[in-house]
Amino acid sequence: MSHEMIVLVMFLGMMVLMATGQRVFGMIGFIAVATALLLWGDGAAAMGFNASIKLLNWYPLLTLPMFVFMGYMLSESGIANDLYSMLHVWTGRLRGGLAIGTILLMVLISAMNGLSVAGMAIGCSIAMPEMLKRNYDRRMVSGVIQAGSSLGILVPPSVVFVLYGMIARQPVGQLWLAGVVPGLLMAALFLIYVVVRCRLQPELAPLASEDSMKISLREKLRLLSAGMIPLVIMFIVIGLFLFGITSLVESSAVGALASLLVAWGRRRLTKTVLHNTVRQTLNISAMFMWIIMAALAFGAVFDGLGAVKAIEGLFLNQWGLSPWHVIILMQLSFVIMGMFLDDTAMLVIVAPLYVPLVNAMGFSLVWFGVLYTITCQIAYITPPFGYNLFLMKAMAPKDFPLKDIYASIIPFSALMFLTIVLIMIFPEIALWLPEKFMVK
């Protein structure tokens, strides 16, 4: 059997096993080890182990549980809720103000947690009832929450970038910086769309009632100070790292400790809050670590087969595709896979092929990481099987029709595609900050 056929059988076997609903890391790791044993005998049993043990030597991975803990502590303690109260009071008199505030809230919450799911959960539980109560259009509500939460994984500290950095062997600090400008660019496009759309169709976003806006200046300042606490923590964490005062791991520890002290200082550090935060942190951290271990084992088998060179020769030599054509095909594959898999599973499956190929074609792996992240978020909200679409349906009121959820993301998906096109045409959008600071 040729190496190309072996690779194809590996992928098909993995997809079949995933269809059974078993854990992603278990299926990927099993295929990797089973293939190694069949090809190279008993001695290959250590191949997957030797690859996965690299995980324990990767010091920056300690940032993962720290940042996840920080995000869940701010969320579970209700400190993140203060952000929405602040945004509601300070943007309520603006047409579409709650929608604008919600996008900003989703960015901040998802960024604090490093996962878009956290933004979705808080958006649906806090922002959605408030906007529906004020007669906002349902499609506008759904689109704003889904699009806003997707921005979080581009803004540091992003857990997805930590995972990509581990698999692609790229500095996490540079990946974080690379996501800042694209994230802000996409947020600006979303905000411009909401403002223009609400001006053209005022019925989509009624102004807040005068009664709800009758708040004293003293109360407004109190809400402002409470809502700014999570922002201050984020700026301290990122600032300490960028200015070289602390290492990446030390910055994550500062963020975790700061969130704990703030929750304690505001008398919200209850036994339930601490239990839920620790449990969620353990669940997320363990999931990511198992996935990375499976990915490294899978990649080791690919390297042994020479599959990367074979795919490179197929695309560039036999098919005659240009490097840009290959990049576009990769983005399309992310969109298709994202209808069925989450971003971590996608990265684990394609990283052994895509990352070396992108590097061989002369593209920046940091730049490609930004493209991958944005494309994954487009896949998450792409009908008919986008992951976030069903998450929104599960969290929304029962009378919220699925067709409205589908329709709500069309304009925001178009803006995401526009962002990808701009980053491909002007790579400096993603690479300017990393090159300026040269974070290692």
C-alpha positions as CSV (number, residue, x, y, z in Angstrom):
1,M,0.0,0.0,0.0
2,S,1.4,3.4,-0.9
3,H,2.0,6.1,1.6
4,E,-0.8,8.3,0.1
5,M,-3.3,5.4,0.5
6,I,-2.2,4.8,4.1
7,V,-2.8,8.5,4.9
8,L,-6.2,8.3,3.2
9,V,-7.1,5.2,5.2
10,M,-6.0,7.0,8.4
11,F,-8.3,9.9,7.7
12,L,-11.3,7.8,6.7
13,G,-10.8,5.6,9.8
14,M,-10.7,8.6,12.0
15,M,-13.8,10.2,10.6
16,V,-15.7,6.9,10.9
17,L,-14.7,6.5,14.5
18,M,-15.6,10.1,15.3
19,A,-19.1,9.4,13.8
20,T,-19.6,7.0,16.8
21,G,-19.6,10.0,19.1
22,Q,-16.6,9.0,21.1
23,R,-14.0,11.4,22.5
24,V,-12.0,13.2,19.7
25,F,-8.6,12.7,21.4
26,G,-9.3,9.0,21.9
27,M,-10.1,8.4,18.3
28,I,-7.1,10.4,17.0
29,G,-4.7,8.8,19.5
30,F,-6.0,5.3,18.7
31,I,-5.6,5.8,14.9
32,A,-2.1,7.1,15.4
33,V,-0.9,4.3,17.7
34,A,-2.7,1.5,15.7
35,T,-1.3,2.7,12.4
36,A,2.2,2.8,13.9
37,L,1.9,-0.7,15.2
38,L,0.6,-2.1,11.9
39,L,3.4,-0.4,9.9
40,W,6.4,-0.8,12.1
41,G,5.7,-3.5,14.6
42,D,5.9,-3.6,18.4
43,G,8.7,-1.1,18.5
44,A,6.4,1.6,17.3
45,A,4.4,1.4,20.5
46,A,6.6,4.0,22.0
47,M,6.3,6.4,19.1
48,G,3.1,8.0,20.2
49,F,4.3,8.1,23.8
50,N,7.6,9.8,22.9
51,A,5.7,12.4,20.9
52,S,3.0,13.1,23.5
53,I,5.6,13.3,26.4
54,K,6.8,16.5,24.8
55,L,3.7,18.1,26.2
56,L,5.0,17.8,29.7
57,N,8.2,19.6,28.7
58,W,6.3,22.6,27.2
59,Y,6.5,25.2,30.0
60,P,4.1,27.8,28.4
61,L,1.3,25.3,28.6
62,L,1.0,26.2,32.3
63,T,-0.7,29.4,31.1
64,L,-3.8,27.4,30.0
65,P,-5.3,26.5,33.4
66,M,-4.3,29.9,34.8
67,F,-6.2,31.9,32.1
68,V,-9.2,29.5,32.2
69,F,-9.3,29.9,35.9
70,M,-9.2,33.7,35.6
71,G,-12.0,33.8,33.2
72,Y,-14.3,31.4,35.0
73,M,-13.7,33.2,38.4
74,L,-14.7,36.5,36.9
75,S,-17.7,34.9,35.3
76,E,-18.9,32.7,38.2
77,S,-18.5,35.4,40.7
78,G,-20.7,37.8,38.8
79,I,-18.0,40.3,38.2
80,A,-18.5,39.9,34.4
81,N,-22.2,40.8,34.9
82,D,-21.1,44.2,36.1
83,L,-19.6,44.8,32.7
84,Y,-23.1,44.5,31.1
85,S,-24.7,46.8,33.7
86,M,-22.0,49.4,32.9
87,L,-22.5,49.1,29.1
88,H,-26.2,49.2,29.4
89,V,-26.2,52.4,31.4
90,W,-23.6,54.2,29.3
91,T,-24.8,53.1,25.8
92,G,-28.6,52.9,26.4
93,R,-29.4,56.3,24.9
94,L,-27.6,55.4,21.6
95,R,-29.7,53.8,18.8
96,G,-28.6,50.1,18.9
97,G,-26.7,50.9,22.1
98,L,-27.4,47.6,23.8
99,A,-26.4,45.7,20.6
100,I,-23.2,47.8,20.5
101,G,-22.6,47.2,24.2
102,T,-23.2,43.5,23.8
103,I,-20.6,43.1,21.1
104,L,-18.1,44.8,23.3
105,L,-19.2,42.6,26.2
106,M,-18.8,39.5,24.2
107,V,-15.3,40.5,23.2
108,L,-14.3,41.2,26.8
109,I,-15.9,38.1,28.3
110,S,-14.5,35.7,25.7
111,A,-11.1,37.3,25.9
112,M,-11.1,37.0,29.7
113,N,-11.9,33.3,29.3
114,G,-10.0,32.6,26.1
115,L,-12.9,30.6,24.7
116,S,-15.8,31.8,22.5
117,V,-18.2,29.4,24.3
118,A,-17.9,31.5,27.5
119,G,-19.0,34.6,25.6
120,M,-22.0,32.7,24.1
121,A,-23.1,31.5,27.5
122,I,-22.9,34.8,29.2
123,G,-24.4,36.6,26.2
124,C,-27.4,34.3,26.1
125,S,-28.0,34.4,29.9
126,I,-27.4,38.1,30.4
127,A,-27.6,40.1,27.2
128,M,-30.3,38.3,25.3
129,P,-33.1,38.7,27.9
130,E,-32.3,42.4,28.3
131,M,-32.4,43.0,24.5
132,L,-35.5,41.0,24.0
133,K,-37.2,42.7,26.9
134,R,-36.5,46.0,25.1
135,N,-38.0,44.7,21.9
136,Y,-34.8,44.3,19.9
137,D,-35.2,42.3,16.7
138,R,-34.5,38.6,17.3
139,R,-32.2,38.2,14.3
140,M,-30.2,41.2,15.4
141,V,-29.9,39.8,19.0
142,S,-28.8,36.3,17.7
143,G,-26.3,37.7,15.2
144,V,-24.8,40.1,17.7
145,I,-24.2,37.5,20.4
146,Q,-22.8,34.9,18.0
147,A,-20.5,37.3,16.2
148,G,-19.4,39.1,19.3
149,S,-18.4,35.9,21.1
150,S,-16.4,34.7,18.1
151,L,-14.1,37.7,18.5
152,G,-12.9,36.6,21.9
153,I,-10.4,34.0,20.7
154,L,-8.6,36.6,18.6
155,V,-8.0,38.8,21.6
156,P,-5.3,37.9,24.1
157,P,-5.2,35.9,26.3
158,S,-6.6,33.4,23.8
159,V,-6.6,29.7,24.7
160,V,-7.0,28.7,21.0
161,F,-3.7,30.5,20.2
162,V,-2.0,28.6,23.0
163,L,-3.1,25.3,21.5
164,Y,-2.1,26.4,18.0
165,G,1.3,27.6,19.3
166,M,1.9,24.2,20.9
167,I,1.1,22.2,17.8
168,A,2.7,24.6,15.3
169,R,5.6,25.3,17.6
170,Q,5.1,29.1,17.4
171,P,5.6,31.7,20.2
172,V,2.3,32.2,22.0
173,G,3.2,35.9,22.6
174,Q,3.5,36.6,18.9
175,L,0.3,34.8,18.2
176,W,-1.5,36.9,20.8
177,L,-0.2,40.1,19.3
178,A,-1.0,38.9,15.8
179,G,-4.7,38.5,16.8
180,V,-5.1,42.0,18.3
181,V,-5.4,44.2,15.2
182,P,-7.5,41.6,13.2
183,G,-9.8,41.3,16.2
184,L,-10.2,45.0,16.6
185,L,-10.7,45.4,12.9
186,M,-13.5,42.8,12.9
187,A,-15.1,44.3,15.9
188,A,-15.1,47.7,14.2
189,L,-16.7,46.2,11.1
190,F,-19.4,44.7,13.3
191,L,-20.0,47.9,15.2
192,I,-20.3,49.9,11.9
193,Y,-22.7,47.4,10.6
194,V,-24.9,47.6,13.7
195,V,-24.9,51.4,13.8
196,V,-25.7,51.8,10.1
197,R,-28.4,49.0,10.1
198,C,-30.1,50.5,13.2
199,R,-30.1,53.9,11.7
200,L,-31.7,52.6,8.5
201,Q,-34.2,50.4,10.3
202,P,-34.8,52.0,13.8
203,E,-37.4,49.4,14.6
204,L,-34.7,46.8,14.9
205,A,-33.3,48.4,18.1
206,P,-35.6,50.7,20.1
207,L,-34.0,53.2,22.4
208,A,-34.0,52.4,26.1
209,S,-36.9,53.8,28.0
210,E,-36.4,57.0,30.0
211,D,-37.3,55.3,33.3
212,S,-34.5,52.8,32.8
213,M,-32.0,55.6,32.2
214,K,-33.0,57.7,35.2
215,I,-29.8,56.9,37.1
216,S,-27.8,59.3,39.2
217,L,-24.3,60.3,38.2
218,R,-23.0,58.7,41.4
219,E,-24.6,55.4,40.5
220,K,-23.3,55.6,36.9
221,L,-19.8,56.2,38.3
222,R,-20.2,53.2,40.7
223,L,-21.2,51.0,37.8
224,L,-18.3,52.3,35.7
225,S,-15.8,51.5,38.4
226,A,-17.3,48.0,39.0
227,G,-17.4,47.2,35.2
228,M,-13.8,48.4,34.7
229,I,-12.3,45.9,37.1
230,P,-12.1,43.0,34.6
231,L,-10.6,45.4,32.1
232,V,-7.9,46.5,34.5
233,I,-7.0,42.9,35.3
234,M,-6.6,42.1,31.6
235,F,-4.5,45.2,30.9
236,I,-2.3,44.4,33.9
237,V,-1.8,40.8,32.8
238,I,-1.0,41.7,29.2
239,G,1.0,44.8,30.1
240,L,3.3,43.0,32.5
241,F,4.2,40.5,29.8
242,L,4.6,42.9,26.9
243,F,6.9,45.2,28.9
244,G,9.1,42.3,30.0
245,I,8.3,42.6,33.7
246,T,7.0,39.0,33.9
247,S,7.1,35.9,31.8
248,L,4.1,34.5,30.0
249,V,3.4,31.9,32.8
250,E,4.0,34.5,35.5
251,S,1.5,36.9,33.8
252,S,-1.1,34.1,33.8
253,A,-0.5,33.5,37.5
254,V,-1.0,37.2,38.2
255,G,-4.3,37.1,36.3
256,A,-5.6,34.1,38.2
257,L,-4.5,35.5,41.6
258,A,-6.0,39.0,40.7
259,S,-9.4,37.5,39.8
260,L,-9.4,35.5,43.0
261,L,-8.6,38.6,45.1
262,V,-11.2,40.7,43.4
263,A,-13.9,38.1,43.9
264,W,-12.9,37.9,47.6
265,G,-12.7,41.7,48.0
266,R,-16.2,42.1,46.6
267,R,-17.4,39.3,48.9
268,R,-18.4,37.0,46.1
269,L,-15.9,34.3,46.7
270,T,-18.3,31.6,47.9
271,K,-17.8,27.9,48.2
272,T,-20.0,27.3,45.2
273,V,-18.2,29.9,43.1
274,L,-14.8,28.4,43.9
275,H,-16.1,24.8,43.3
276,N,-17.6,25.7,39.9
277,T,-14.5,27.6,38.8
278,V,-12.1,24.8,39.8
279,R,-14.2,22.2,38.2
280,Q,-14.6,24.1,34.9
281,T,-10.9,24.8,34.9
282,L,-10.0,21.2,35.4
283,N,-12.5,20.1,32.6
284,I,-11.2,22.5,30.0
285,S,-7.5,22.1,30.8
286,A,-7.7,18.3,30.8
287,M,-9.6,18.3,27.5
288,F,-7.0,20.5,25.8
289,M,-4.0,18.5,27.2
290,W,-5.5,15.2,25.9
291,I,-6.1,16.7,22.5
292,I,-2.6,18.1,22.2
293,M,-1.1,14.7,23.2
294,A,-3.2,12.9,20.6
295,A,-2.2,15.5,18.0
296,L,1.5,15.1,18.7
297,A,1.2,11.3,18.4
298,F,-0.8,11.6,15.2
299,G,1.8,14.1,13.8
300,A,4.7,11.7,14.6
301,V,3.1,9.0,12.4
302,F,2.6,11.5,9.6
303,D,6.3,12.5,9.8
304,G,7.3,8.8,9.7
305,L,5.2,8.3,6.6
306,G,6.5,11.3,4.8
307,A,2.9,12.4,4.2
308,V,3.8,16.1,4.3
309,K,6.2,15.8,1.3
310,A,3.7,13.7,-0.6
311,I,0.9,16.3,-0.2
312,E,3.3,19.1,-1.0
313,G,4.3,17.3,-4.2
314,L,0.7,16.6,-5.1
315,F,-0.5,20.2,-4.7
316,L,2.4,22.1,-6.1
317,N,3.9,19.7,-8.6
318,Q,1.3,17.4,-9.9
319,W,-1.7,19.7,-9.7
320,G,0.3,22.8,-10.4
321,L,-1.5,24.9,-7.8
322,S,0.0,28.2,-6.6
323,P,0.8,28.7,-2.9
324,W,-2.2,31.1,-2.7
325,H,-4.5,28.5,-4.2
326,V,-3.4,26.0,-1.6
327,I,-4.0,28.6,1.2
328,I,-7.6,29.2,-0.1
329,L,-8.3,25.5,-0.3
330,M,-7.1,25.2,3.3
331,Q,-9.5,27.9,4.4
332,L,-12.4,26.2,2.6
333,S,-11.6,22.9,4.3
334,F,-11.7,24.6,7.7
335,V,-15.2,25.9,6.9
336,I,-16.4,22.5,5.8
337,M,-14.9,20.6,8.7
338,G,-16.2,23.3,11.1
339,M,-19.7,22.3,10.3
340,F,-19.1,19.0,12.1
341,L,-16.1,19.5,14.4
342,D,-14.9,22.1,16.9
343,D,-11.8,24.2,16.4
344,T,-9.5,22.0,18.5
345,A,-10.5,18.8,16.6
346,M,-10.0,20.6,13.3
347,L,-6.5,21.7,14.2
348,V,-5.5,18.3,15.5
349,I,-6.7,16.6,12.3
350,V,-5.1,19.0,9.7
351,A,-2.1,20.5,11.6
352,P,0.3,17.6,10.7
353,L,-0.4,18.3,7.0
354,Y,-1.1,22.0,6.9
355,V,1.5,23.5,9.2
356,P,4.6,22.0,7.5
357,L,3.1,22.8,4.1
358,V,2.4,26.4,4.9
359,N,6.0,26.7,6.2
360,A,7.4,25.1,3.1
361,M,5.5,27.5,0.9
362,G,7.2,30.5,2.6
363,F,4.2,31.8,4.5
364,S,4.3,33.0,8.2
365,L,2.9,30.4,10.5
366,V,1.8,33.2,12.9
367,W,-0.1,34.8,10.0
368,F,-1.7,31.5,9.1
369,G,-2.7,31.0,12.7
370,V,-4.8,34.1,12.5
371,L,-6.4,33.0,9.3
372,Y,-7.1,29.6,10.9
373,T,-8.7,31.1,13.9
374,I,-11.0,33.4,12.0
375,T,-12.0,30.7,9.5
376,C,-12.9,28.4,12.4
377,Q,-15.3,31.0,13.8
378,I,-16.9,31.3,10.4
379,A,-17.3,27.6,10.3
380,Y,-18.9,27.7,13.8
381,I,-21.7,29.9,12.5
382,T,-22.1,28.3,9.1
383,P,-25.4,26.5,8.4
384,P,-26.6,23.8,8.5
385,F,-24.4,22.3,11.2
386,G,-22.4,25.1,12.7
387,Y,-21.5,24.4,16.3
388,N,-22.5,27.9,17.6
389,L,-25.9,27.8,15.8
390,F,-27.0,24.8,17.9
391,L,-25.5,26.3,21.0
392,M,-27.5,29.4,20.4
393,K,-30.7,27.4,19.8
394,A,-30.1,25.5,23.1
395,M,-29.6,28.6,25.1
396,A,-32.3,30.8,23.4
397,P,-36.0,30.9,24.5
398,K,-38.0,28.0,23.2
399,D,-40.0,30.1,20.8
400,F,-36.8,31.4,19.1
401,P,-37.0,29.7,15.6
402,L,-33.9,28.1,14.1
403,K,-34.5,29.9,10.8
404,D,-33.9,33.2,12.5
405,I,-30.7,32.0,14.1
406,Y,-29.5,30.8,10.7
407,A,-30.5,34.1,9.0
408,S,-29.0,36.3,11.8
409,I,-25.4,35.3,11.0
410,I,-25.3,36.0,7.2
411,P,-24.1,39.6,7.4
412,F,-21.6,38.9,10.2
413,S,-20.2,35.9,8.2
414,A,-19.8,38.2,5.2
415,L,-17.8,40.7,7.4
416,M,-15.6,37.8,8.7
417,F,-14.8,36.8,5.1
418,L,-14.0,40.4,4.3
419,T,-11.6,40.4,7.2
420,I,-9.9,37.3,6.0
421,V,-9.5,38.8,2.5
422,L,-8.0,42.0,3.9
423,I,-5.5,40.0,6.0
424,M,-4.5,37.9,3.0
425,I,-4.0,41.0,0.9
426,F,-2.3,43.0,3.7
427,P,-0.5,40.5,6.0
428,E,0.8,43.4,8.0
429,I,-2.6,43.6,9.7
430,A,-1.7,40.5,11.6
431,L,2.1,40.8,11.6
432,W,2.8,44.4,12.5
433,L,2.4,44.1,16.2
434,P,4.5,40.8,16.5
435,E,7.3,42.3,14.4
436,K,7.2,45.5,16.4
437,F,7.5,43.9,19.9
438,M,9.2,40.6,18.7
439,V,7.7,38.7,21.6
440,K,9.3,35.2,22.0
